[in-house]
Amino acid sequence: MIEIPWKLIRNHSEKSPEWLASLPAALDRYVDEWQLTVSGELMSGEASLIAPVVRRDGTPAMLKLQSVNDESESEALALRTWNHDVVEVYEDDPETSTLLLERLEPHTLEELPDHVEATRILAELLTHLMVVPAPPGIRRLSDIAGQMVEDAPAIIPLLVDPAERALTQRLADRVREVLPESGDRLLHWDLHYLNVMASQRQPWLVIDPKPLAGDPAFELMPATWNRWDDLVATGNLAQAIRDRLDLMLDITGIDRDRALAWTAGRILQNILWFTEDGDTRIEAELKAVADALFT
C-alpha cells in the first residue's frame, strides 16, 4: 500500500473515489510494465500522483498517474506534437492517460527572483509553442468559447453587483465578436510560472498542458494574475497588470485587439466557473485584472 498525498484526497475523495482507490494497483502495474524502480517519495499535483522513478537503463524519470478526462487524454499527444521546449514523454498509455516523463529540476519560474524576467521567459516559450498547428482530435477553443457565450445569460444574473453583471456582459460580448475566428494552433491553456520547470537539457521546459486548438491570444491571461504578490509589490497594481500583458505582446507579436478579446474570454471563463460554484461576487484578483484591462 502507498500513502496517497492529502491534496489528492482533498480534491478527489468526493468526485472520484474509485480513481483514488485504484492508485496503488496502478502504480504497481506501470512500475512492472515499464520496468521502473521507485526512487523517492510520492508527490502530487492538483489532479495527479507523481512518482520519481528510474528506468531500466538508469534514466531518471517521473511516472504521472491521472484520471482520464478532457484535459488529460491529449496531454501526451500535445507534448509530442510540440517536441521542443516541453518535457519529453518516454512512455504513455492512452487508455489511462498515464505518462512516463523526463525528470526535470525541482525549480519553477515561480521561484525566479525577477518576475519581469520570469514573464519574459514565459513569453519566449509561448513564441515557440504558438506556431505549431494543433493535431486532429484536440478540443477546440471555438467549442469552449461558444459554450461560455451560451452559458453567460443564465449565470450573469447570479452576480449581486449590477456593475459586475455589466462587466461580465461586456466580456461575453467581446468573446462573441471573435468567436468566428477562434484559431487552429496548439494551445497549452494553463501556461503560467508553475508550469515551467528548470531542466539540464535546456534552461526551462513547459509541463502539464490542457490542450486546445485555437488562437494563441487565449494563452496570455495566466501571466496577468499569477505571481500576484509581485504585481502588488510594484505599488501600482493596475499598471503592473498592463505591463505584464504588454511584455507578453511585445515578445510574442500577438495582436493587441485579439489579445484583449481572448483575455476577456479567460476572465469570463473564470467568472462563470466561480459563479457556478456558488460565488455571487467576482473574485477580487480576477476583478482587478478585468478593471485594469477593460475599464
WOLIN-V498328 format. One record per residue. N is the residue number from 0. RES is the residue in one small letter. OMEGA is omega in radians with two decimals (NA if undefined). Layout:
BEGIN
N|RES|OMEGA  N|RES|OMEGA
END
This chain:
BEGIN
0|m|3.11  1|i|3.09  2|e|-3.13  3|i|3.12  4|p|-3.04  5|w|-3.12  6|k|3.11  7|l|3.11  8|i|3.13  9|r|-3.02  10|n|-2.94  11|h|-3.07  12|s|-3.13  13|e|-3.01  14|k|-3.14  15|s|-3.13  16|p|-3.14  17|e|3.11  18|w|3.09  19|l|-3.10  20|a|-3.09  21|s|-3.00  22|l|3.13  23|p|3.13  24|a|3.13  25|a|3.10  26|l|3.12  27|d|-3.09  28|r|-3.04  29|y|3.01  30|v|3.14  31|d|-3.05  32|e|-3.07  33|w|3.04  34|q|-3.07  35|l|2.99  36|t|3.08  37|v|-2.99  38|s|-3.14  39|g|-3.12  40|e|3.09  41|l|3.12  42|m|3.08  43|s|2.85  44|g|3.09  45|e|-3.02  46|a|-3.11  47|s|3.01  48|l|-3.08  49|i|3.12  50|a|2.99  51|p|-3.10  52|v|3.01  53|v|3.11  54|r|-3.10  55|r|-3.13  56|d|3.11  57|g|-3.13  58|t|3.05  59|p|-3.10  60|a|3.08  61|m|3.10  62|l|-3.08  63|k|3.10  64|l|-3.09  65|q|3.11  66|s|3.13  67|v|3.09  68|n|-3.10  69|d|-3.10  70|e|-3.00  71|s|-2.94  72|e|3.14  73|s|-3.06  74|e|-3.12  75|a|3.12  76|l|-3.13  77|a|-3.11  78|l|3.13  79|r|3.12  80|t|3.08  81|w|3.06  82|n|3.03  83|h|3.11  84|d|3.12  85|v|3.09  86|v|-3.10  87|e|3.06  88|v|3.09  89|y|-3.13  90|e|2.98  91|d|3.07  92|d|-3.09  93|p|-3.11  94|e|-3.08  95|t|-3.07  96|s|3.10  97|t|-3.08  98|l|2.91  99|l|-2.95  100|l|2.97  101|e|3.09  102|r|-3.13  103|l|3.09  104|e|-3.06  105|p|3.13  106|h|3.13  107|t|3.07  108|l|3.07  109|e|-3.06  110|e|3.11  111|l|-3.00  112|p|-3.08  113|d|-3.08  114|h|3.08  115|v|3.09  116|e|3.10  117|a|3.10  118|t|3.10  119|r|3.13  120|i|3.12  121|l|-3.13  122|a|3.13  123|e|3.08  124|l|3.11  125|l|3.13  126|t|3.13  127|h|-3.07  128|l|-2.93  129|m|-3.13  130|v|-3.03  131|v|3.09  132|p|3.10  133|a|3.08  134|p|3.08  135|p|3.06  136|g|3.12  137|i|3.05  138|r|-3.05  139|r|3.07  140|l|-3.13  141|s|3.13  142|d|3.14  143|i|-3.10  144|a|3.10  145|g|3.10  146|q|3.10  147|m|-3.12  148|v|3.13  149|e|-3.09  150|d|-2.99  151|a|-3.08  152|p|3.14  153|a|-3.06  154|i|-3.05  155|i|-3.13  156|p|3.12  157|l|3.07  158|l|-3.02  159|v|-3.09  160|d|3.14  161|p|3.13  162|a|3.11  163|e|3.06  164|r|3.14  165|a|3.10  166|l|-3.11  167|t|3.09  168|q|3.11  169|r|3.11  170|l|3.13  171|a|3.13  172|d|3.10  173|r|3.13  174|v|-3.13  175|r|-3.12  176|e|-3.07  177|v|-3.08  178|l|-3.13  179|p|3.14  180|e|-3.02  181|s|3.03  182|g|-3.06  183|d|3.11  184|r|3.10  185|l|-3.09  186|l|3.09  187|h|3.11  188|w|-3.10  189|d|-3.02  190|l|3.09  191|h|-2.93  192|y|3.14  193|l|3.14  194|n|2.99  195|v|-3.05  196|m|3.10  197|a|-3.07  198|s|3.01  199|q|-3.10  200|r|3.00  201|q|-2.96  202|p|-3.05  203|w|3.10  204|l|-3.12  205|v|3.11  206|i|2.83  207|d|3.08  208|p|2.96  209|k|-2.78  210|p|3.04  211|l|2.95  212|a|-3.10  213|g|-3.08  214|d|3.13  215|p|3.09  216|a|3.12  217|f|-3.07  218|e|-2.89  219|l|-2.97  220|m|-3.12  221|p|3.14  222|a|-3.07  223|t|3.14  224|w|2.92  225|n|-2.97  226|r|-3.03  227|w|-3.12  228|d|3.10  229|d|3.09  230|l|-3.14  231|v|-3.07  232|a|3.12  233|t|-3.13  234|g|3.09  235|n|-2.99  236|l|-3.09  237|a|3.14  238|q|3.13  239|a|3.08  240|i|3.13  241|r|3.12  242|d|3.09  243|r|-3.13  244|l|3.14  245|d|3.13  246|l|3.09  247|m|-3.14  248|l|-3.14  249|d|-3.06  250|i|-3.08  251|t|-3.07  252|g|3.11  253|i|-3.14  254|d|-3.06  255|r|-3.12  256|d|3.12  257|r|3.10  258|a|-3.14  259|l|-3.13  260|a|-3.11  261|w|2.98  262|t|3.00  263|a|3.10  264|g|3.13  265|r|3.11  266|i|3.10  267|l|-3.13  268|q|-3.13  269|n|3.09  270|i|-3.14  271|l|3.11  272|w|-3.08  273|f|-3.10  274|t|3.07  275|e|3.13  276|d|3.03  277|g|3.11  278|d|3.07  279|t|3.02  280|r|3.08  281|i|3.13  282|e|-2.92  283|a|-3.12  284|e|3.12  285|l|3.10  286|k|3.13  287|a|3.08  288|v|3.14  289|a|3.14  290|d|-3.11  291|a|-3.03  292|l|-2.98  293|f|3.06  294|t|NA
END
